Amino acid sequence: MKVSTPFNRLAVCIVLGLTVLIPISCENKQPQKTCFNFAEMPDPTNDTLSDWSNVPAGLQAAFISIDDKMPKSVAPRVPLIKKATVTGWKGEKVSSQLLLWSAKNTPQIALAFTDFESGENKLPASVAQARFVRYVMTDEFGPGCGYRKPEDFAASLAPDMLDNLECFDMEAKTARPVWLTFKIPSNAVAGNYKGKLKLYANDRLVEDFQIELNVIEQVLPEPSEWVYHLDLWQHPSAVARVHNLQLWSDAHFEKMKPLMKMLADAGQKVITATLNKDPWNHQCYDAYADMIIWTKNRDGSWSYDYTVFDKWIQFMMDLGIDKMINCYSLLTWNNQLHYNDEEKGELVTVELKAQSKEYAEFWTPFLKDFTRHLRAKGWLEKTNIAMDERAPEDMEAALKVLKSSAPELGVSLADNHKSYRRYPWIKDLCVGVGNIIPKEEIAARRAKGLITTYYVCCADKFPNMFTFSASAESVYAAWHAVAADFDGFLRWAYNSWVENPLTDSRFRTWPAGDTYIVYPDARSSIRFERLVEGIQDAEKIRILRKKYAEENTPESLAKLNRLEEAIAYFITLEPSADWSNRLNEAKKLLNEI
């Protein structure tokens, strides 16, 4: 977020058109501005949890842990910590959290950073970013998957969305977290940097806060070089609907650019594409729109229009997401396909069982033409035909057709049937959390260049990324991947937005927040920021393991042993009550050793 900076130190104040000297420094003021905020949903707990009688007058502020998720309408009882210390490697993005609260309306809240200095070295204020945290309606885990009515689940407001605002008008008797992000330059000189965070309200300086940024003498590579295999499924149709744009128009792609760039900057490796009709049978609020148009010609032959598919794939590759293209699906959730029938002049929908003769007749010409097209584009080696949680007998039939028609195409599978044991050659295999594959099998697959990851879904209470989940669970997910020796992590929804994603994260079928982890207009979330934090940890672990193994000294091997002992704890999916403390201690170890 760009924040308004204080007036220049040499500025003068203009009063009634005359230049005069006044005792209040202009540096402590900001220009009047209008704060454009949308209304959050009413707090369902406001009537019973709203005693603000003991809150001092004026805007209150204190640093809190990034693990804390503070309720909106409860007067905070927190230590008045006025200094934040964050530590990270060169190239790492680290976070802190400031909490604001007031018993009275407080207009035009804004924040600004100064430069950060360490002796003769300086980091510009632009390495830091302050974003107001917005509250969205959430519910509770309950039975996990399954249709749900809002009235059957306890509702509350959860702090999650990081809004891109210059200023914020804060209503009386509310709290407002502010998420602080520090992107340490890769070329920074290691050291302890000190700077300030300035808090303004109603155009005047309220308070200065001290920030210490400790830069470690280690370098984290750029996200494009991260090894961790991140696969968050994208949903272009949701972007078009939320922003009222024509699907696949230039304006649609332009709107998606910052959203998908944010995903690339998280180290995303996979492009989500579709082959025919919505492969998930419209399980989301928005159906997945066609990327490839099938046409049955009058002479019975087939033609395929790849215009949208090509534009989407190239668009994502240009943003830096270019390792894999996963195309859904040979096995749709309702066994349906559709195509334009030239002779009938209409769109025809057919339902085909994977074991049927007609299934092979429909898919064979497409798979052969698709292989030809991919080879011409130079994308064949990157492309997988992807299946999601399909029955073993359907998988067997589909893979038989694929092998005979397009043996050069890879296969990706999100597997909840342990089918991977039948098909150890699958290029991109993802198993449901809890289905631990023996590490020796993963290592053998990795040696062949095959990817092995895990996923969470609506059935998994921990670790997950619902809007009501503890934010540190997003970090735990990466540590679990490391402990189980997975190559990375898959989550089915990056941006499958609900009807009103900015205010209400609940959905008709799953726990709130299951369908998306970022918000419209490239607004990040606490969940997403912490997911990236965990991936950075995984990369730091990879670097340290390699470093200490290569050094092979008693001291380095002792450090490696300490690290492995810390990692081993995160294999569990039923952690102890102090799991978040143990996670923080393990994270500290990555900087201390």
C-alpha positions as CSV (number, residue, x, y, z in Angstrom):
1,M,0.0,0.0,0.0
2,K,1.2,3.5,-0.7
3,V,0.9,5.6,2.4
4,S,0.8,9.4,2.4
5,T,4.0,10.8,3.7
6,P,4.3,13.8,6.1
7,F,4.8,17.2,4.6
8,N,8.4,18.0,3.7
9,R,10.5,19.2,6.7
10,L,11.0,22.6,4.9
11,A,7.4,23.1,4.1
12,V,5.5,26.1,5.5
13,C,1.9,26.4,6.6
14,I,-0.6,28.5,4.7
15,V,-3.3,30.2,6.8
16,L,-5.9,32.5,5.2
17,G,-3.7,32.8,2.1
18,L,-0.8,34.2,4.2
19,T,2.6,32.6,4.9
20,V,3.0,32.6,8.7
21,L,5.0,30.8,11.3
22,I,3.0,28.7,13.8
23,P,4.1,26.6,16.7
24,I,2.9,23.3,15.3
25,S,5.3,21.7,12.9
26,C,3.8,20.9,9.4
27,E,5.8,17.7,9.6
28,N,3.3,16.5,12.2
29,K,0.3,17.0,9.9
30,Q,-1.0,15.4,6.8
31,P,-3.2,16.8,4.1
32,Q,-7.0,16.3,4.4
33,K,-8.2,13.3,2.4
34,T,-11.3,11.2,1.9
35,C,-11.0,7.6,3.0
36,F,-13.0,5.4,0.7
37,N,-14.0,2.4,2.8
38,F,-16.7,-0.2,2.3
39,A,-18.9,-1.3,5.2
40,E,-18.1,-4.5,6.9
41,M,-21.0,-6.8,8.1
42,P,-22.4,-6.1,11.5
43,D,-20.6,-7.8,14.3
44,P,-22.9,-10.6,15.6
45,T,-21.1,-10.5,19.0
46,N,-21.3,-6.7,19.4
47,D,-24.3,-6.7,21.8
48,T,-22.6,-8.8,24.5
49,L,-18.9,-8.0,24.1
50,S,-18.8,-4.3,23.9
51,D,-17.7,-2.9,27.2
52,W,-15.3,0.0,26.4
53,S,-15.8,2.0,29.6
54,N,-12.2,1.5,30.7
55,V,-10.5,2.5,27.4
56,P,-8.5,5.8,27.7
57,A,-9.5,8.7,25.5
58,G,-8.0,9.0,22.1
59,L,-6.6,6.5,19.6
60,Q,-4.8,3.6,21.3
61,A,-2.1,1.5,19.6
62,A,0.3,-1.4,20.5
63,F,2.2,-4.1,18.7
64,I,0.8,-7.6,19.0
65,S,2.0,-11.0,17.8
66,I,1.3,-11.9,14.2
67,D,-0.3,-15.0,15.7
68,D,-3.0,-12.9,17.4
69,K,-6.4,-12.5,15.7
70,M,-8.2,-9.8,17.7
71,P,-12.0,-9.5,17.7
72,K,-13.4,-6.3,16.3
73,S,-15.8,-5.2,19.0
74,V,-14.0,-6.3,22.2
75,A,-11.9,-3.7,24.0
76,P,-8.4,-5.1,23.8
77,R,-6.4,-5.9,26.9
78,V,-2.9,-6.1,25.6
79,P,0.5,-4.9,26.8
80,L,1.3,-1.5,25.4
81,I,4.3,-2.5,23.4
82,K,5.6,0.4,21.3
83,K,8.5,-1.2,19.6
84,A,8.7,-4.0,17.0
85,T,11.7,-6.1,16.1
86,V,11.6,-8.3,13.0
87,T,14.4,-10.5,11.7
88,G,14.9,-12.0,8.3
89,W,17.3,-13.1,5.6
90,K,18.2,-10.9,2.6
91,G,15.5,-11.4,0.1
92,E,12.9,-12.5,2.7
93,K,9.6,-10.9,3.4
94,V,8.8,-10.6,7.2
95,S,5.8,-9.3,9.1
96,S,4.6,-7.5,12.2
97,Q,1.2,-6.5,13.5
98,L,0.1,-3.2,15.0
99,L,-3.3,-3.0,16.8
100,L,-5.4,0.2,16.9
101,W,-8.5,0.7,19.0
102,S,-10.6,3.6,20.2
103,A,-13.8,4.3,22.1
104,K,-14.7,7.1,19.8
105,N,-14.9,7.6,16.0
106,T,-11.4,8.4,14.6
107,P,-11.2,9.7,11.1
108,Q,-8.3,9.6,8.6
109,I,-6.0,7.1,10.2
110,A,-2.8,6.7,8.1
111,L,0.7,5.4,8.6
112,A,4.1,6.2,7.1
113,F,7.5,4.7,7.5
114,T,10.8,6.5,7.7
115,D,14.0,5.1,6.1
116,F,15.8,2.4,8.1
117,E,19.4,3.0,9.0
118,S,22.3,0.9,10.3
119,G,25.4,3.0,10.6
120,E,26.3,4.2,7.1
121,N,23.9,1.7,5.5
122,K,20.3,2.6,4.7
123,L,17.1,0.8,3.6
124,P,14.5,3.0,2.0
125,A,11.1,3.4,3.6
126,S,9.6,1.7,0.5
127,V,10.8,-1.7,1.8
128,A,8.0,-1.5,4.4
129,Q,4.2,-1.6,3.8
130,A,1.3,-1.0,6.1
131,R,-2.1,-2.5,5.3
132,F,-5.3,-2.2,7.3
133,V,-6.8,-5.5,8.1
134,R,-10.5,-5.9,7.2
135,Y,-13.0,-8.2,9.0
136,V,-15.0,-10.7,7.1
137,M,-17.9,-12.9,8.3
138,T,-16.8,-16.4,9.1
139,D,-18.4,-19.5,10.7
140,E,-16.9,-22.6,12.3
141,F,-15.6,-26.0,11.2
142,G,-18.6,-28.1,12.4
143,P,-18.8,-31.3,10.4
144,G,-16.4,-30.0,7.8
145,C,-17.7,-30.8,4.3
146,G,-21.4,-30.8,3.4
147,Y,-24.2,-28.3,2.7
148,R,-24.7,-25.8,5.5
149,K,-27.2,-23.1,6.4
150,P,-25.7,-19.9,8.0
151,E,-28.2,-20.1,10.9
152,D,-26.9,-23.5,11.9
153,F,-23.3,-22.3,12.5
154,A,-21.9,-19.8,15.0
155,A,-21.0,-16.6,13.1
156,S,-18.3,-14.1,13.9
157,L,-16.1,-11.5,12.3
158,A,-12.5,-12.6,11.5
159,P,-9.6,-10.3,10.7
160,D,-8.2,-11.5,7.4
161,M,-8.2,-9.2,4.3
162,L,-5.4,-6.8,3.8
163,D,-6.9,-3.8,2.2
164,N,-5.0,-1.4,-0.2
165,L,-6.1,1.9,1.4
166,E,-4.3,5.2,2.0
167,C,-6.3,5.9,5.1
168,F,-9.1,4.5,7.3
169,D,-12.0,6.0,9.1
170,M,-12.3,4.0,12.3
171,E,-15.7,3.7,14.0
172,A,-16.2,4.0,17.8
173,K,-15.7,1.0,20.1
174,T,-13.8,-1.1,17.5
175,A,-10.3,-2.5,17.1
176,R,-8.4,-2.4,13.8
177,P,-5.3,-4.5,13.1
178,V,-2.6,-3.2,10.7
179,W,-0.4,-5.7,9.0
180,L,3.2,-4.5,8.5
181,T,5.3,-6.1,5.8
182,F,9.0,-5.7,5.3
183,K,10.6,-6.9,2.1
184,I,14.3,-7.1,2.7
185,P,16.3,-6.4,-0.5
186,S,18.6,-9.2,-1.7
187,N,21.5,-6.8,-1.8
188,A,21.0,-5.4,1.7
189,V,24.0,-5.2,3.9
190,A,23.5,-7.4,7.0
191,G,23.0,-5.5,10.2
192,N,20.5,-4.0,12.7
193,Y,18.4,-1.3,11.0
194,K,16.3,1.2,12.9
195,G,13.4,3.3,11.7
196,K,10.1,4.7,12.7
197,L,6.5,4.1,11.9
198,K,4.4,7.2,12.2
199,L,0.7,7.0,13.0
200,Y,-1.6,9.8,12.0
201,A,-5.3,10.5,12.7
202,N,-7.5,13.4,11.7
203,D,-4.5,14.9,9.7
204,R,-2.2,15.0,12.8
205,L,0.6,12.9,14.1
206,V,-0.6,10.7,17.0
207,E,2.5,8.6,17.8
208,D,5.9,7.4,16.6
209,F,6.8,3.7,16.9
210,Q,10.3,2.3,16.8
211,I,11.0,-0.5,14.3
212,E,14.2,-2.6,14.3
213,L,14.9,-4.7,11.3
214,N,17.6,-7.3,11.8
215,V,19.1,-8.5,8.5
216,I,20.8,-11.9,8.6
217,E,23.9,-12.7,6.5
218,Q,22.0,-15.3,4.5
219,V,20.3,-14.9,1.1
220,L,16.8,-16.3,0.2
221,P,16.5,-16.7,-3.6
222,E,13.8,-15.0,-5.6
223,P,10.4,-16.8,-5.6
224,S,10.9,-18.0,-9.2
225,E,13.9,-20.0,-7.9
226,W,12.2,-21.6,-4.9
227,V,12.0,-25.4,-5.1
228,Y,8.8,-25.7,-3.0
229,H,6.1,-26.9,-5.3
230,L,3.1,-24.6,-4.7
231,D,-0.2,-25.4,-6.5
232,L,-3.1,-23.0,-5.7
233,W,-5.9,-23.5,-8.3
234,Q,-6.8,-20.3,-10.2
235,H,-10.4,-19.3,-11.2
236,P,-10.6,-16.7,-13.9
237,S,-14.4,-16.7,-14.2
238,A,-14.7,-15.5,-10.6
239,V,-12.7,-12.4,-11.5
240,A,-14.9,-11.6,-14.4
241,R,-18.1,-11.9,-12.3
242,V,-16.9,-9.9,-9.3
243,H,-15.7,-7.0,-11.4
244,N,-18.5,-7.2,-14.0
245,L,-16.2,-7.7,-16.9
246,Q,-16.6,-9.6,-20.2
247,L,-15.1,-13.0,-19.8
248,W,-11.7,-13.3,-21.5
249,S,-11.7,-9.6,-22.6
250,D,-8.6,-7.5,-22.5
251,A,-10.1,-5.7,-19.4
252,H,-10.6,-9.1,-17.8
253,F,-6.9,-10.1,-18.3
254,E,-5.8,-6.7,-17.1
255,K,-7.8,-7.0,-13.9
256,M,-6.2,-10.5,-13.3
257,K,-2.7,-9.3,-13.8
258,P,-1.9,-8.0,-10.2
259,L,-3.9,-10.9,-8.7
260,M,-1.9,-13.6,-10.6
261,K,1.4,-11.7,-10.1
262,M,0.8,-11.9,-6.4
263,L,0.5,-15.7,-6.9
264,A,3.7,-15.8,-8.9
265,D,5.5,-13.9,-6.2
266,A,4.5,-16.6,-3.8
267,G,6.4,-19.2,-5.8
268,Q,3.4,-20.7,-7.6
269,K,4.5,-23.5,-10.1
270,V,1.3,-24.5,-11.8
271,I,-1.2,-23.0,-14.2
272,T,-4.8,-24.3,-13.8
273,A,-6.5,-24.8,-17.1
274,T,-9.7,-26.6,-18.4
275,L,-10.2,-28.9,-21.3
276,N,-14.0,-28.9,-21.7
277,K,-17.1,-28.3,-19.6
278,D,-16.6,-27.2,-16.0
279,P,-14.7,-30.2,-14.6
280,W,-16.1,-29.7,-11.0
281,N,-19.8,-29.5,-12.0
282,H,-20.2,-25.9,-10.8
283,Q,-19.3,-26.7,-7.2
284,C,-18.1,-23.1,-6.7
285,Y,-20.2,-20.0,-6.8
286,D,-18.9,-19.5,-10.4
287,A,-18.7,-22.2,-13.0
288,Y,-15.4,-22.7,-14.7
289,A,-15.7,-21.3,-18.2
290,D,-14.5,-23.1,-21.3
291,M,-10.9,-22.5,-22.4
292,I,-11.1,-24.8,-25.4
293,I,-14.1,-24.8,-27.7
294,W,-15.0,-28.2,-29.2
295,T,-16.9,-28.3,-32.5
296,K,-18.3,-31.4,-34.3
297,N,-18.2,-30.5,-38.0
298,R,-20.9,-31.5,-40.5
299,D,-18.7,-34.3,-41.9
300,G,-18.3,-35.8,-38.4
301,S,-14.7,-34.6,-37.9
302,W,-13.7,-32.4,-34.9
303,S,-12.1,-29.0,-34.6
304,Y,-10.8,-27.3,-31.5
305,D,-10.4,-23.6,-30.9
306,Y,-7.5,-23.0,-28.5
307,T,-7.6,-19.2,-28.6
308,V,-8.6,-18.6,-25.0
309,F,-6.4,-21.5,-23.7
310,D,-3.3,-20.1,-25.5
311,K,-4.0,-16.5,-24.3
312,W,-4.4,-17.7,-20.6
313,I,-1.3,-19.9,-20.6
314,Q,0.9,-17.3,-22.2
315,F,-0.5,-14.7,-19.8
316,M,0.4,-16.8,-16.8
317,M,3.8,-17.7,-18.2
318,D,4.6,-14.0,-18.8
319,L,4.0,-13.4,-15.1
320,G,6.5,-16.1,-14.2
321,I,4.3,-19.2,-13.5
322,D,5.7,-21.6,-16.0
323,K,6.7,-24.9,-14.5
324,M,3.5,-26.9,-15.1
325,I,0.2,-26.7,-16.9
326,N,-2.4,-28.9,-15.3
327,C,-5.5,-29.4,-17.5
328,Y,-8.7,-30.5,-16.0
329,S,-10.1,-33.0,-16.8
330,L,-10.4,-36.3,-18.5
331,L,-12.8,-37.2,-15.6
332,T,-15.3,-34.5,-14.9
333,W,-17.4,-34.7,-11.7
334,N,-20.6,-35.3,-13.6
335,N,-19.1,-37.3,-16.5
336,Q,-20.4,-34.6,-18.9
337,L,-18.8,-33.0,-22.0
338,H,-20.3,-30.5,-24.4
339,Y,-19.5,-29.3,-27.9
340,N,-20.9,-27.2,-30.7
341,D,-22.8,-29.3,-33.2
342,E,-22.4,-27.7,-36.6
343,E,-25.1,-29.7,-38.2
344,K,-27.7,-29.1,-35.4
345,G,-26.5,-25.5,-34.8
346,E,-26.5,-25.9,-31.0
347,L,-24.5,-26.7,-28.0
348,V,-24.9,-30.4,-27.2
349,T,-24.2,-31.9,-23.8
350,V,-23.4,-35.6,-23.4
351,E,-22.8,-37.8,-20.4
352,L,-20.1,-40.4,-20.8
353,K,-18.9,-43.0,-18.4
354,A,-15.1,-43.5,-18.5
355,Q,-15.5,-47.2,-19.1
356,S,-17.8,-46.7,-22.2
357,K,-16.8,-47.0,-25.8
358,E,-18.2,-43.6,-26.5
359,Y,-15.8,-42.0,-24.0
360,A,-12.8,-43.2,-25.9
361,E,-14.4,-42.1,-29.2
362,F,-14.9,-38.5,-27.9
363,W,-11.6,-38.1,-26.2
364,T,-9.2,-39.8,-28.7
365,P,-9.3,-37.2,-31.5
366,F,-9.1,-34.3,-29.0
367,L,-6.1,-35.8,-27.2
368,K,-4.2,-36.3,-30.4
369,D,-4.9,-32.8,-31.6
370,F,-4.1,-31.3,-28.2
371,T,-0.7,-33.1,-28.3
372,R,-0.1,-31.6,-31.7
373,H,-1.0,-28.1,-30.6
374,L,1.1,-28.3,-27.4
375,R,4.1,-29.5,-29.3
376,A,3.8,-26.6,-31.7
377,K,3.5,-24.1,-28.8
378,G,6.5,-25.7,-27.0
379,W,4.4,-26.6,-24.0
380,L,4.1,-30.3,-24.3
381,E,6.7,-31.3,-21.7
382,K,5.1,-28.9,-19.2
383,T,1.5,-30.2,-19.6
384,N,-0.4,-32.7,-17.5
385,I,-3.9,-34.1,-17.9
386,A,-5.2,-33.6,-14.4
387,M,-7.7,-35.5,-12.4
388,D,-9.2,-34.7,-9.0
389,E,-10.3,-37.3,-6.5
390,R,-11.7,-39.8,-9.0
391,A,-12.6,-43.4,-8.3
392,P,-9.9,-46.0,-9.1
393,E,-12.0,-47.8,-11.8
394,D,-12.5,-44.4,-13.6
395,M,-8.9,-43.6,-13.3
396,E,-7.9,-46.9,-14.9
397,A,-10.2,-46.4,-17.8
398,A,-9.2,-42.8,-18.4
399,L,-5.5,-43.5,-18.2
400,K,-5.9,-46.3,-20.7
401,V,-7.4,-43.9,-23.2
402,L,-4.7,-41.4,-22.5
403,K,-1.9,-43.9,-22.9
404,S,-3.2,-45.0,-26.3
405,S,-4.1,-41.5,-27.6
406,A,-1.5,-39.2,-26.1
407,P,1.3,-41.0,-24.3
408,E,3.6,-37.9,-24.3
409,L,1.2,-36.0,-22.0
410,G,2.0,-36.1,-18.3
411,V,-0.6,-36.9,-15.5
412,S,-1.5,-35.0,-12.4
413,L,-3.7,-36.5,-9.7
414,A,-5.1,-35.2,-6.5
415,D,-5.7,-38.5,-4.9
416,N,-8.0,-39.5,-2.0
417,H,-8.2,-43.2,-3.0
418,K,-4.5,-44.1,-2.6
419,S,-4.4,-44.8,-6.3
420,Y,-0.8,-43.6,-6.4
421,R,0.3,-47.1,-5.5
422,R,-1.2,-48.3,-8.8
423,Y,0.5,-45.6,-10.8
424,P,3.9,-44.8,-9.2
425,W,4.9,-43.1,-12.5
426,I,2.4,-40.2,-12.2
427,K,4.3,-37.0,-12.8
428,D,2.5,-34.7,-10.4
429,L,1.0,-36.7,-7.4
430,C,-0.9,-35.0,-4.5
431,V,-2.3,-37.0,-1.7
432,G,-4.8,-35.9,1.0
433,V,-3.2,-34.7,4.2
434,G,-2.8,-37.7,6.6
435,N,-2.0,-40.1,3.7
436,I,1.7,-40.1,4.4
437,I,3.8,-41.7,1.7
438,P,6.9,-43.4,3.0
439,K,9.9,-41.0,2.6
440,E,11.8,-43.6,0.6
441,E,9.0,-43.7,-2.0
442,I,9.0,-39.9,-2.3
443,A,12.8,-39.9,-2.6
444,A,12.6,-42.5,-5.4
445,R,10.0,-40.4,-7.2
446,R,12.1,-37.2,-6.8
447,A,15.1,-39.0,-8.3
448,K,13.0,-39.6,-11.4
449,G,11.9,-35.9,-11.6
450,L,8.4,-36.7,-10.2
451,I,6.6,-34.4,-7.9
452,T,4.9,-35.5,-4.6
453,T,2.8,-33.1,-2.6
454,Y,-0.2,-33.1,-0.2
455,Y,-3.4,-31.1,0.0
456,V,-6.0,-30.0,2.5
457,C,-9.7,-29.6,1.9
458,C,-13.0,-29.0,3.7
459,A,-12.6,-32.3,5.6
460,D,-9.4,-31.3,7.3
461,K,-9.6,-29.3,10.5
462,F,-5.8,-28.9,11.0
463,P,-3.7,-27.5,9.5
464,N,-6.0,-25.5,7.3
465,M,-6.6,-22.0,6.1
466,F,-10.3,-21.2,6.8
467,T,-11.0,-17.6,7.8
468,F,-11.6,-18.8,11.4
469,S,-8.3,-20.9,11.5
470,A,-5.4,-19.8,13.6
471,S,-3.2,-17.9,11.2
472,A,-0.1,-19.8,12.1
473,E,-1.7,-22.9,10.6
474,S,-0.7,-21.6,7.2
475,V,2.9,-21.7,8.4
476,Y,2.5,-25.1,10.0
477,A,1.3,-26.5,6.6
478,A,4.8,-25.8,5.1
479,W,6.6,-27.3,8.1
480,H,4.5,-30.4,7.8
481,A,5.4,-30.7,4.1
482,V,9.1,-30.6,5.1
483,A,8.7,-33.0,8.0
484,A,6.9,-35.5,5.8
485,D,9.4,-34.9,2.9
486,F,6.7,-33.7,0.5
487,D,7.8,-31.5,-2.4
488,G,5.2,-29.0,-1.6
489,F,1.5,-28.3,-1.1
490,L,-1.8,-28.0,-3.1
491,R,-4.9,-26.1,-2.2
492,W,-7.9,-26.2,-4.4
493,A,-8.8,-22.6,-4.3
494,Y,-6.8,-19.5,-4.8
495,N,-9.7,-17.2,-5.8
496,S,-12.9,-19.2,-6.1
497,W,-14.8,-16.3,-4.6
498,V,-18.2,-16.5,-3.0
499,E,-21.1,-14.1,-3.7
500,N,-19.7,-11.2,-1.6
501,P,-16.1,-12.1,-1.0
502,L,-15.1,-8.7,0.5
503,T,-17.4,-9.1,3.5
504,D,-18.7,-12.6,3.9
505,S,-16.4,-15.6,3.5
506,R,-19.1,-18.2,4.1
507,F,-20.2,-20.7,1.5
508,R,-23.1,-23.0,1.0
509,T,-21.0,-26.2,1.2
510,W,-17.9,-25.8,3.2
511,P,-16.3,-24.0,6.2
512,A,-15.8,-20.3,5.6
513,G,-12.8,-19.3,3.6
514,D,-12.3,-22.7,2.1
515,T,-13.0,-21.4,-1.4
516,Y,-10.4,-18.6,-1.5
517,I,-7.3,-17.3,0.2
518,V,-7.0,-13.8,-1.5
519,Y,-9.5,-11.1,-2.3
520,P,-10.6,-9.0,-5.3
521,D,-8.4,-6.3,-6.6
522,A,-5.3,-8.2,-5.6
523,R,-5.9,-7.8,-1.9
524,S,-3.9,-10.2,0.1
525,S,-4.9,-11.8,3.4
526,I,-3.2,-12.8,6.6
527,R,-3.7,-16.4,5.6
528,F,-1.9,-15.9,2.3
529,E,0.9,-13.8,3.8
530,R,1.5,-16.6,6.4
531,L,1.4,-19.3,3.7
532,V,4.2,-17.5,1.9
533,E,6.0,-17.2,5.3
534,G,5.9,-21.0,5.7
535,I,7.2,-21.5,2.1
536,Q,10.1,-19.2,2.9
537,D,10.8,-21.3,6.0
538,A,10.9,-24.4,3.8
539,E,13.3,-22.8,1.4
540,K,15.5,-21.7,4.3
541,I,15.5,-25.2,5.7
542,R,16.5,-26.5,2.2
543,I,19.4,-24.0,2.0
544,L,20.6,-24.7,5.6
545,R,20.5,-28.5,5.1
546,K,22.6,-28.3,2.0
547,K,25.0,-25.8,3.7
548,Y,25.6,-27.9,6.8
549,A,25.8,-31.2,5.0
550,E,28.4,-29.8,2.6
551,E,30.5,-28.2,5.4
552,N,30.4,-31.6,7.2
553,T,32.2,-30.4,10.3
554,P,31.3,-31.3,13.9
555,E,29.8,-27.8,14.4
556,S,27.8,-27.8,11.2
557,L,26.5,-31.3,11.8
558,A,25.4,-30.4,15.3
559,K,23.5,-27.5,13.9
560,L,21.9,-29.8,11.3
561,N,20.9,-32.2,14.1
562,R,19.2,-29.4,16.0
563,L,17.3,-28.4,12.9
564,E,16.2,-31.9,12.1
565,E,15.0,-32.4,15.7
566,A,12.9,-29.3,15.5
567,I,11.4,-30.3,12.1
568,A,10.4,-33.8,13.3
569,Y,7.7,-32.4,15.6
570,F,5.7,-31.1,12.6
571,I,4.9,-34.6,11.2
572,T,1.9,-34.7,13.5
573,L,-1.6,-33.6,12.5
574,E,-2.7,-33.6,16.1
575,P,-0.3,-31.2,17.7
576,S,0.1,-30.4,21.3
577,A,-1.5,-27.4,23.0
578,D,1.8,-25.5,22.6
579,W,2.2,-26.1,18.9
580,S,2.3,-22.4,18.0
581,N,5.1,-21.8,20.5
582,R,7.0,-24.7,19.2
583,L,6.6,-23.3,15.6
584,N,7.9,-19.9,16.7
585,E,10.9,-21.5,18.4
586,A,11.6,-23.6,15.3
587,K,11.4,-20.4,13.2
588,K,13.9,-18.6,15.4
589,L,16.3,-21.5,15.0
590,L,16.4,-20.8,11.2
591,N,17.9,-17.4,12.0
592,E,20.0,-18.3,15.0
593,I,22.0,-21.2,13.5
